[in-house]
Amino acid sequence: MSGCPSCGSADKYGPTGGPFSTGRELVEFVCNAHGGTVRDQLIDGGGYETSCQECGTAFTLTTFVGQCPECGGVHAIAPVHRSAEHIQYAGKDITI
């Protein structure tokens, strides 16, 4: 995704917004990146093992935006990140 306007450098977006933001802001960015096409793309290698940041349930985030199978909490990771430690949580009240 290098060279695209949605996934530029952190300098382009400042301290908030874009692929280097955190929490709900990052989740909303990924949901809308490339006209919404990124959120449902499969993550290479089968995804990332993680735990829900709301209820603690273990699950695999297989697409760039996904929901906890237990509580429905929405999690996302930007395509520029390649490890589970960058998964961000938006809450249960966000609609994807």
C-alpha positions in Angstrom: 0.0 0.0 0.0 3.0 2.3 -0.3 2.5 5.4 -2.2 -1.2 5.7 -1.7 -2.8 8.8 -0.2 -4.6 6.9 2.5 -1.5 5.2 3.8 1.1 7.9 3.7 3.7 8.7 6.4 2.9 9.8 9.9 4.1 13.3 9.0 1.3 13.7 6.5 -1.4 13.2 9.2 0.2 14.8 12.2 -0.4 13.3 15.7 -3.9 12.0 14.9 -5.6 10.4 12.0 -4.2 8.1 9.4 -2.6 4.7 9.7 -0.5 5.8 12.7 -3.4 6.9 15.0 -4.7 4.9 17.9 -7.9 3.6 19.3 -11.2 4.4 17.7 -9.5 6.9 15.3 -7.4 4.2 13.8 -10.4 1.8 13.5 -12.4 4.5 11.7 -9.5 5.2 9.4 -9.1 1.6 8.4 -12.9 1.2 7.9 -12.8 4.1 5.5 -9.4 3.6 3.8 -9.6 3.1 0.0 -13.3 3.6 0.0 -13.9 1.0 2.6 -12.2 -1.9 0.7 -9.4 -2.4 3.2 -11.5 -3.4 6.2 -12.6 -6.7 4.7 -9.3 -7.7 3.2 -7.7 -10.9 4.6 -4.5 -10.4 6.6 -1.6 -12.4 5.1 -0.6 -15.5 7.1 -4.1 -16.1 8.5 -4.3 -13.1 10.7 -3.2 -12.2 14.3 -4.0 -14.1 17.5 -5.3 -11.5 20.0 -7.6 -11.0 22.9 -10.6 -8.7 23.0 -9.7 -5.4 24.7 -13.3 -5.3 26.0 -14.0 -8.8 27.4 -10.7 -10.6 27.1 -11.9 -13.4 24.8 -9.2 -14.8 22.6 -9.8 -14.7 18.8 -8.0 -14.3 15.5 -8.3 -11.0 13.7 -8.3 -12.3 10.1 -9.3 -9.1 8.3 -8.0 -5.5 8.9 -11.3 -4.8 10.9 -13.0 -7.4 12.9 -15.3 -8.1 15.8 -14.9 -10.1 19.0 -17.0 -13.2 18.6 -18.1 -13.0 22.2 -19.0 -9.3 22.8 -18.9 -7.7 19.4 -16.1 -5.3 20.3 -14.5 -3.8 17.1 -10.8 -4.1 16.6 -8.5 -3.1 13.7 -5.0 -3.0 12.5 -3.6 -0.7 9.7 -2.0 -2.6 6.8 1.3 -0.8 7.5 1.6 -2.6 10.8 2.7 -6.2 10.8 2.3 -7.4 14.4 -0.6 -8.0 16.9 0.7 -5.4 19.2 -0.6 -2.7 16.9 -4.2 -3.9 17.0 -6.5 -1.1 18.2 -9.9 -1.2 19.8 -12.9 1.1 19.0 -15.5 -0.2 21.4 -18.8 -2.1 21.0 -20.8 0.9 19.9 -19.1 1.4 16.5 -20.9 0.2 13.4 -18.8 -1.5 10.8 
